Amino acid sequence: MQRYFIYLAYDGTNYHGWQIQPNGESVQECLMKALSTFLRREVEVVGAGRTDAGVHASLMVAHFDNEEELEPSAVTEKLNRLLPPDISVYKVCKVRSDAHARFDATARMYKYYVTTAKYPFNRQYRCRIYGSLDFDRMNEAAHTLFDYSDFTSFSKLHTDVKTNLCKIMQARWTQEDDTTWVFTIQADRFLRNMVRAIVGTLIEVGRGKLSVDGFREIIEQKDRCKAGTSVPGHALFLVNIDYPPEIFGL
């Protein structure tokens, strides 16, 4: 049995997230249907993680198995013909038979975009912020994330995860242009709703409603109700996933 990784991107606007849902279309379902059509059999696809409804991915990774060896470039071309316009495949590559798109990932990176200007062509991919924000103070608060590993305060309640421990490697705001700022965060894993909750709480810091010490106290309290409101999902992008090079050795 040969395992393959699929590197893909999608606009999440019209989907109920990555994972198959009983009451709405998902990216995973679309990808499985396209693969099943191409291979003429039922195919299970496992993603590197879950993105919520409306969240985008400029890079997501998933894996599937096939008994017969496939030509990766042919699979890529065929999937792009079968998939809808808002999902595209960059490449398909062979990996070790025990490689796992989710469990072998060593880091994931997200970006969240905010804008202070009204611009029609940004409305699907930027979160409009009214009033000024102190991004220096927001970066000071973001830096405190490195001091902690338990992020219960930024996790969606009543999830099925066994631990709320994560190792954050990057967390910073940078200015993209005169009106747009982007929050980049990288960690070994993320909890449900974690990035959006962190961004929402950092915006409270930027507005002067929460101090840097107050942000730290929220983390230490391990109580989601103490943190800020989650920002909308339409401005969030999964942008990268890292894997150890040995899983690609055949």
C-alpha positions as CSV (number, residue, x, y, z in Angstrom):
1,M,0.0,0.0,0.0
2,Q,1.5,3.3,-1.1
3,R,0.7,6.5,0.9
4,Y,0.5,10.0,-0.8
5,F,0.5,13.5,0.6
6,I,-1.7,16.1,-1.1
7,Y,-0.7,19.7,-0.8
8,L,-3.7,21.9,-1.5
9,A,-5.2,25.4,-1.0
10,Y,-8.8,26.5,-0.6
11,D,-11.0,29.5,-0.1
12,G,-13.1,28.5,2.9
13,T,-15.9,31.0,2.3
14,N,-18.5,28.5,1.1
15,Y,-17.5,25.6,3.4
16,H,-18.4,24.5,6.9
17,G,-14.7,24.0,7.6
18,W,-12.2,21.2,6.6
19,Q,-13.8,18.3,8.4
20,I,-16.9,16.4,7.0
21,Q,-20.1,17.8,8.6
22,P,-23.5,16.2,8.7
23,N,-25.3,19.5,7.8
24,G,-23.0,21.3,5.3
25,E,-20.3,20.9,2.6
26,S,-16.7,20.6,3.7
27,V,-13.4,20.7,2.0
28,Q,-12.5,17.2,3.1
29,E,-15.7,15.9,1.5
30,C,-15.0,17.6,-1.8
31,L,-11.5,16.2,-1.9
32,M,-12.7,12.7,-1.1
33,K,-15.3,12.9,-3.8
34,A,-12.8,14.0,-6.4
35,L,-10.3,11.3,-5.4
36,S,-13.0,8.6,-5.4
37,T,-14.1,9.7,-8.9
38,F,-10.6,9.6,-10.2
39,L,-9.7,6.2,-8.5
40,R,-13.2,4.7,-9.0
41,R,-13.4,3.6,-5.4
42,E,-14.2,5.0,-2.0
43,V,-11.1,6.9,-0.7
44,E,-10.4,8.1,2.9
45,V,-8.5,11.3,3.2
46,V,-6.9,12.4,6.4
47,G,-6.0,16.1,6.9
48,A,-3.2,17.7,8.9
49,G,-5.8,19.4,11.0
50,R,-9.2,21.2,11.1
51,T,-10.0,24.6,9.9
52,D,-13.3,26.1,11.1
53,A,-16.2,27.3,8.9
54,G,-15.1,30.2,6.6
55,V,-11.4,29.8,7.4
56,H,-9.0,29.6,4.4
57,A,-5.8,27.7,3.7
58,S,-3.1,28.8,1.4
59,L,-1.5,25.5,2.3
60,M,-3.1,22.4,3.8
61,V,-1.8,18.8,3.7
62,A,-3.8,15.6,3.6
63,H,-2.9,11.9,2.9
64,F,-4.5,8.9,1.2
65,D,-3.5,5.4,0.4
66,N,-3.6,3.4,-2.9
67,E,-2.7,-0.2,-3.6
68,E,-1.3,0.6,-7.1
69,E,1.4,3.2,-7.6
70,L,0.2,6.5,-9.0
71,E,2.0,9.1,-11.1
72,P,1.8,12.2,-8.7
73,S,1.7,14.8,-11.5
74,A,-1.2,13.0,-13.2
75,V,-3.1,12.9,-9.9
76,T,-2.5,16.6,-9.4
77,E,-3.8,17.4,-12.8
78,K,-6.8,15.2,-12.6
79,L,-7.8,16.5,-9.1
80,N,-7.6,20.1,-10.3
81,R,-10.0,19.3,-13.1
82,L,-12.5,17.6,-10.7
83,L,-12.3,20.0,-7.8
84,P,-14.4,23.2,-7.7
85,P,-12.7,26.5,-8.5
86,D,-12.2,27.4,-4.8
87,I,-10.0,24.3,-4.1
88,S,-6.7,23.7,-5.8
89,V,-4.0,21.1,-5.5
90,Y,-0.3,22.2,-5.6
91,K,1.2,18.8,-5.8
92,V,0.9,15.1,-4.8
93,C,3.9,13.3,-3.5
94,K,4.8,9.8,-2.3
95,V,5.7,9.4,1.4
96,R,6.5,6.5,3.7
97,S,3.7,4.1,4.3
98,D,3.5,5.1,8.0
99,A,3.7,8.9,7.4
100,H,0.7,10.8,8.8
101,A,-0.5,14.2,7.6
102,R,-1.7,15.1,11.1
103,F,0.5,13.3,13.6
104,D,3.8,13.8,11.9
105,A,3.4,17.6,11.5
106,T,6.0,19.4,13.6
107,A,4.6,22.9,13.2
108,R,1.7,24.8,11.8
109,M,1.5,28.5,10.9
110,Y,-1.5,30.7,10.7
111,K,-1.9,34.3,9.6
112,Y,-4.7,36.7,10.6
113,Y,-5.3,39.9,8.6
114,V,-6.9,43.1,10.0
115,T,-7.5,46.3,8.1
116,T,-8.4,49.8,9.3
117,A,-9.8,50.8,5.9
118,K,-13.0,50.0,4.0
119,Y,-12.1,48.4,0.7
120,P,-14.6,46.3,-1.2
121,F,-12.1,43.7,-2.5
122,N,-10.8,42.9,1.0
123,R,-14.1,42.3,2.7
124,Q,-13.9,38.5,2.3
125,Y,-10.3,38.1,3.6
126,R,-9.7,41.0,6.0
127,C,-11.3,41.8,9.4
128,R,-12.2,45.5,9.5
129,I,-11.1,47.2,12.6
130,Y,-12.7,50.5,13.7
131,G,-10.5,53.0,15.6
132,S,-6.7,52.8,16.2
133,L,-4.8,49.9,17.7
134,D,-1.5,50.0,19.6
135,F,0.4,47.3,17.8
136,D,3.5,47.7,19.8
137,R,1.6,46.9,23.0
138,M,-0.1,44.0,21.2
139,N,3.3,42.6,20.2
140,E,4.4,43.0,23.8
141,A,1.4,41.0,24.9
142,A,1.9,38.4,22.2
143,H,5.5,37.9,23.4
144,T,4.2,36.6,26.7
145,L,2.7,33.6,24.9
146,F,6.2,32.1,24.7
147,D,6.2,31.8,28.5
148,Y,3.3,29.4,28.6
149,S,2.2,26.0,27.3
150,D,-1.4,25.6,28.6
151,F,-3.8,27.6,26.5
152,T,-7.1,26.5,27.9
153,S,-8.1,30.2,28.0
154,F,-8.1,30.3,24.2
155,S,-9.7,27.0,23.5
156,K,-13.2,26.3,22.5
157,L,-15.2,24.8,25.3
158,H,-16.2,21.1,25.5
159,T,-13.9,19.8,22.8
160,D,-12.7,16.2,22.7
161,V,-8.9,17.0,22.9
162,K,-7.0,15.3,25.7
163,T,-4.6,18.1,26.4
164,N,-4.5,21.9,26.0
165,L,-0.7,22.1,25.9
166,C,0.9,23.7,22.9
167,K,4.4,25.1,22.1
168,I,4.2,28.5,20.4
169,M,7.3,29.3,18.3
170,Q,6.2,32.5,16.7
171,A,3.6,35.2,17.5
172,R,3.9,38.7,16.2
173,W,2.1,41.5,14.4
174,T,3.7,43.0,11.3
175,Q,2.5,45.8,9.0
176,E,1.7,44.8,5.4
177,D,0.8,48.3,4.1
178,D,-0.7,51.6,5.3
179,T,-4.0,50.0,6.4
180,T,-3.3,46.3,6.8
181,W,-1.6,44.4,9.7
182,V,-1.1,40.6,9.9
183,F,-0.7,38.4,13.0
184,T,1.6,35.4,12.3
185,I,1.6,32.6,14.8
186,Q,3.3,29.2,14.6
187,A,3.0,26.3,17.1
188,D,3.4,22.5,17.2
189,R,-0.4,22.3,17.5
190,F,-3.4,24.5,17.9
191,L,-6.6,24.1,19.9
192,R,-10.1,24.6,18.4
193,N,-10.7,28.4,17.9
194,M,-7.3,29.2,19.5
195,V,-5.9,31.7,17.0
196,R,-9.1,33.6,16.7
197,A,-9.4,33.8,20.5
198,I,-5.8,35.0,20.9
199,V,-6.3,37.7,18.2
200,G,-9.6,38.8,19.8
201,T,-7.9,39.2,23.1
202,L,-4.8,41.0,21.7
203,I,-7.2,43.5,20.0
204,E,-8.5,44.3,23.5
205,V,-4.9,45.1,24.5
206,G,-4.5,47.2,21.4
207,R,-7.6,49.2,22.3
208,G,-6.4,49.9,25.8
209,K,-9.1,47.8,27.4
210,L,-6.6,45.2,28.6
211,S,-3.1,45.6,29.9
212,V,-0.2,43.3,29.0
213,D,-0.2,42.0,32.6
214,G,-3.9,41.4,32.2
215,F,-3.3,39.4,29.1
216,R,-0.9,37.3,31.0
217,E,-3.4,36.8,33.9
218,I,-6.0,35.6,31.3
219,I,-3.6,32.8,30.2
220,E,-2.8,31.8,33.8
221,Q,-6.5,31.7,34.8
222,K,-7.1,28.9,32.2
223,D,-10.7,30.1,31.7
224,R,-12.1,30.7,28.2
225,C,-14.7,33.1,29.7
226,K,-12.0,35.5,30.8
227,A,-10.5,35.9,27.3
228,G,-11.8,38.2,24.6
229,T,-14.3,37.5,21.9
230,S,-13.1,35.4,19.0
231,V,-12.6,37.4,15.8
232,P,-14.4,36.3,12.6
233,G,-12.9,33.3,10.7
234,H,-12.9,34.9,7.2
235,A,-9.6,36.7,7.8
236,L,-7.7,33.6,9.0
237,F,-5.4,31.6,6.8
238,L,-3.5,28.3,7.4
239,V,-0.3,29.1,5.5
240,N,2.3,26.4,6.3
241,I,2.8,22.9,7.8
242,D,6.2,21.5,8.6
243,Y,7.2,17.8,8.4
244,P,10.5,15.9,9.2
245,P,12.3,15.2,6.0
246,E,12.6,11.5,6.7
247,I,8.9,10.8,6.1
248,F,9.5,11.5,2.4
249,G,12.3,9.0,2.1
250,L,11.2,5.9,0.2
